[in-house]
Amino acid sequence: MNKFFTGRRTKRGLLLFGIGVLVFAALIAAASITVAVLNTFFNDRGFDAYTISFIALSGFALIFTVTIVTLFYFEFRKAQIIIDSLNRVAEGDYTTEIQYGRRDAFSRIYLNFNKMTKELRSARNMREDFVHSFSHEIKTPLFSIQGFANLLLEGGLSEEEQKKLLRIISDEAGRLFRLADSTLILSKLESQQLLGENKPIKLDSEISDCIVLLAREWDEKNIEVSADLEPLKINGDSSLLRQVWLNLLSNAVKFTPEGGKINVSLKRSGNFAVAAFKDSGCGIKEEDLPHIFDKYYRSETAEGVEGNGLGLAICKRICALSGGEIAVSSKPGEGSEFTVSLPLKQ
C-alpha cells in the first residue's frame, strides 16, 4: 500500500515538473514572439531592440509574478483551512469537517482529516456510552449493598436475618467485582489489535476440558450434555479462547431448564473450524438478536439470570482478534445456537 501511494506521488511530481517546464518554455516562446512583433511594430517609432525586449520581458515578468502570487494565495488559503480546522478539533469540536469539491493535492489531506474527526467522534461516543452504561450497571449492586448495610446498622434483626442480609451483600459485592473485571478485560481487548500469543491449539481438547470444568453446573440441573468434536488444530491464544468456550457453555447451562439438553459440536468447514453450542432453553426474541453482542445489553429473557451483559461482547472481540467470527440463531421457546468460526492451522 505504501509503495502504491509512493508511486502515485512520484508520477504526480514528475507530471507537475513536466508541466512547469512546458509553461516556462511557453512563456519564453511567447516573450520571444512578442519581442519580434513589438520590434516590427515600433521599429519606425524610435524604439530600439533592447528597449522593446525590456518592455516585453517586464510585462511577462509581471504576469508571471501575479500568477505565482495568486496560486500561492489559494494554496495558502487551503493550508489555513486545515490549520483552523485542527484548532477547532483541539478545542474539542469533533464535528468539524472540511468540504471540498475539486480533486487536487489537498483533497486527500481533507479526506484524511474528515476520517480522523469521524474516528474521534466515534471514540468519544464510545467513551460516553461506556460511562453511561457502566454507571447504570454499577448503581443497582451499590444501592443493594448500601441499603442492606444500613438495615444491619439499625439493629433489631435476628441472627438468621443478619446472615441473610450479609449473604446478599456478599453476592452483590461479588457481582461488582465480576463487572469491574469483565469491563477491564473488554477494555483491554478493544484496544488490542493482535493476539497476545499465537500458538497451535488442539481445539477439540480445549472444548472438551471446558465441558468437564462446568460438569458440576449442568449436573446440578440434570442437563444432558452431548459432544461431537472432530480433532482440529488452530493457531491462537488458548487462554483467551477458553473464555469464549466457558462463556458460551455457562450461558447454555443458565438458560437451559431442568432436564434440558445441550449439544456441542466441532466440525471442519472449508478452511475453518466451526464450533456450535446448541441448547434447549427459552431462546431469544427476534428483536433482541441484533443487539445480543452489544456491551451491557440484556434481553428480557435474561432477567433473573446472573450476568452483566459483557460476556458475549468479550466473546465477539476475542473471535475477531483470532481472525474468526461468532453468530447466533434462535427462536423463542426453541433454544439458541451460538456458532464460532475460526481459521484452521495451515
N, C-alpha and C positions, 0 to 999 in steps of 0.2 A: 504493500500500500504506500509506504513512504517513497519507494523508488518510483512508483507511478506518478505521484504528485511532484516529485523532484524533476522527473522527465517532462511533465507538463509545464513546470515553471521554467525549465531550461529552454524549451521550444518557444514559450511566450517571450522570454527575454531576447532570444535571437530574432524573433519576429519584430519586436519593438525596436531593436537595434537596427535591423534592416530598413524598417520604415523611417527611422530617424536619418539614416544615411541618404535614403531616397529623397526625403524632404529637404535635407541640406543641399543635395545636388540640384534639386529643382529650384531652390532659392538662388543658387549660384547661376544656374542657367537663365532664370528669369531676370536676374540682375544684369547678366551679360546682354541679353536681348534688349532690355530696357535701355542700357547704355548705348547700344547701337542705334536704337530708334531715336533716342534723345540727341545723339550726336548728329544724326541726319537732319532732325527737325530744327535744332538750334545752331546748326553749323553756320548759317548766314546771320546769326544774331550776336555774334561776338563771344560765344561760349567756347572755351577750348575743351579738349577731351578730358583733361584732369578734373575740370570743374563739373562737367557733366557726370563723370564717374562718381565724384564725391556726392553730388546730389542724389544720384540713383542709389548708391550704396547706403547713404544716410537714411533714405526712405525705407529701404528694405530692412535696415538695422532697427528702425523704429517699429516697423510692422512685426519683425521677429521678436523684439523685446516685449511689445504689447501682448503678443500671442503667448509667450512664455509666462509673463506675469499673470495673464488670465487663467492659463492652465494651472499654474501654481496656486492661484487663489481658490479655484474649485477643488483642487486636491487638499488644500489646507482646510476648506470647509468640511470635507468628508472626514478628515482626521479629527477636526474639532467636534463633529457629531459623536465620534467614538469616545473622545475624552469626556464630553458632557454626559453621555450615557453611562460610562463607567463611574463617574462621580455620583450619579443617581443610584446606581446599584450599590456603591459603597455606603450610601446613606440608608440602605435597606429597601429601596424600591425595586423589587424583583419583577414587577410588571413591565419594566422598561423593555421596549423592542424598537429596533431600527427598521423603518420602512425603506425599501429600495426597489427600484424597477430595472434600470439598465444594468446589464451584466458587464462588470469591469473588475479591475484588480481589487476593489474594495467590497464587491458583492459577497465574496467568500468570507471576508472578515465580518461583515454584517450578519451573514448566515450563521457563522460560528458563535457570534455574540448572542444572537437570539436563542441558539441552542443552549448556551450557558445559562441565560436567565430562565429558560424553561426548566432546566435541571435544578437551579436554585429554588424556583417556586415549588417544584416537586419535593425537594428536600425539606423546605420549610413546612409544607403541608403535612408531610410525613411526621415531622417533629411535633407539630401541633396536634395531629391526630394521636400520636403516641402519648403525649402528655395528658390529653383529654381521656383517652381510653384507660391508661394506667391509673390515673386519679380516680376514675369511676370504679374500676375493679378493686382498688385498694380500700375504698371507703367502707364497703359492706363488712369485711372482717374487722376493720378497726372499730367501727361502731359496735359490733358484737362484743369485742374484747372490752371496750370501754364500759359498755352497759352492764355486762355481767360482772366485771371487776367492781363497779360501783355497788352492785347488789351485795357482793361479798363484803365490801367495806361497811355497808349499813348494818350487817349482822342480823341475828334473829333467824338464821336458816339452820335446818338440821344438818347433821353430818352428811347424810345421803344427798341432800340438795346442794351442799357445798361441793361435793365430789362431782356432781353432775355439771355444775357451772364451770368448775375447773377443767373438766374434760372438754367442754365446749370451747373454753378459752385456749386450751392446748391445741385443739383441732384447727381453730381459726388462725392461731399463730403459725401452725404448720402450713396452712393454706397461703398465708402471706409469704412464708419462706419459699414455697414452690413457685408462687407467682413471680417473686423477685428473681429467683434462679432461672426460670424459663425466659423472663424478659431479658436478662443478661445474655443468655445463650443465643436468643434470636437476634439481639443487637449485634453480637459478635459475628454471627453468621451473615447478617445483612451487609456488614462492612467488609466481609471476606469475599475474595474473588476466586480463590483456588482452595482446594482441599489441603488440610494440614499435612496429611501423608497419603500417598497413592500406592498402596501395596496390594499384591494378589490376595484375594479373599475367596474362600470356599463358601459360596453364598448359601448352599443347602445346609451346611453345618451351622452357619451363623443363625439362620432362621430356626432351625431345629433346637438349638440351645436356648433361644428366646422363648420358644413354646414351653420348654421344660421349666424355665425360670418362673413362668406365670402359671405353672400347674396348680399351685395352691388356690389361686383366684378362681380359675374355671372349675376346679374340682369342688369348691365350696358351693357353687351354683349348679352343680351336677350337669355341666355343659359337656356335650360330646364334641371333642376336637379331633379332626382328621387332617392328615397332611400327605400331600403327594409332591415330593420335592425331587426334581431332576438334578443330578450333580452338575453344577455350573460354577464357573470361576469368573470373577470380575476384578478390576483394579479399583481400589477406593480406600476410604478411611473407615476402618472397621468400627471404631468407637462411635463415629457419627451415624453410620448406617444402622448400628444397633439401636440407637434412639428411635429410628424410623420403625423398625420391626416391633420393638417393645411398645411404642405408642399405638400402632395400629392394632396389635394384639390386645392391649389393655382396653382400647376403645371397644373392640369387638366383644370383650367379656362384659364391660359395663353396660352395653346396650342390648345384650342378648339375655332374654328372660330365663328363669329357672328351667332346666331341662332342654334348653335350646341347642343349636348346633353351630359350630364354626369350622369352616373348611379353609385350609391354607394350601396353596399350590405354587409351584415354581417350574416354569417351562421356558424353553428357548423359542424365540420368535424372531427369525432373521438374525441380525447381529445384536439382539437384545435379550437380556434375561428378564422375564416378566413374572413378578411375584404378586399373587392375588390373595386377598383376605376377605372372605365372604362370611357374613353372619346371618342369623335368622331373627334379628332384632326388630325394633319398631320402625326402622327405615327413616328416610329424610324427605321432607316435603320438597316439591319441585322448585318452589321459590327460594328455598334455602341453599340449594346446590351450588349456585354461582358464588356464594359467599363462604362456603364451608372451609376454605383455606385462608380466609382473612384473619388478621390478628384480632384477638379478643371476641371473635364472633361465636355466639352460641345460639343454636336454634331452639325453638320451643320444646322440641323432643329432648333437649339436653338439660332441661330444668329438673333440679333434684338430683342430678348426676354430678359427681365430683369432677372438677376441671376448671381451667382458667381461660380456655379459648385460644391457647398458644400452641398446643401440641401439633395440630395439623399444619399450622403456619411454619413451624420448625421443620416438619417433615418435608414440606414443599421446597424450602430453601436448601435443605441437605440434598434432596434429589437433584435440584438444579445445579448445585456445586459438583455433583457426581456425574453430570452430563446426561441425566435422565429426567424423568417427569413422573408425577403422581396424578391419578384421576380417580373419580368416584362415580358409581352408578347406583341408584337407589330409588325405591318406591315405598311410600308409607305402608307399613304392615307386611312388607315382603323382604325386609332386611336391607343390608348395604354391602357393596363390594368395592374395596379400595385396591387399585392396581398400581404397582410401581414398576416402571420400565428403566433398566439400567444397561449401558453398553457392556457387552461381553469382553473379556480379556482377549486381545488379538494374539 
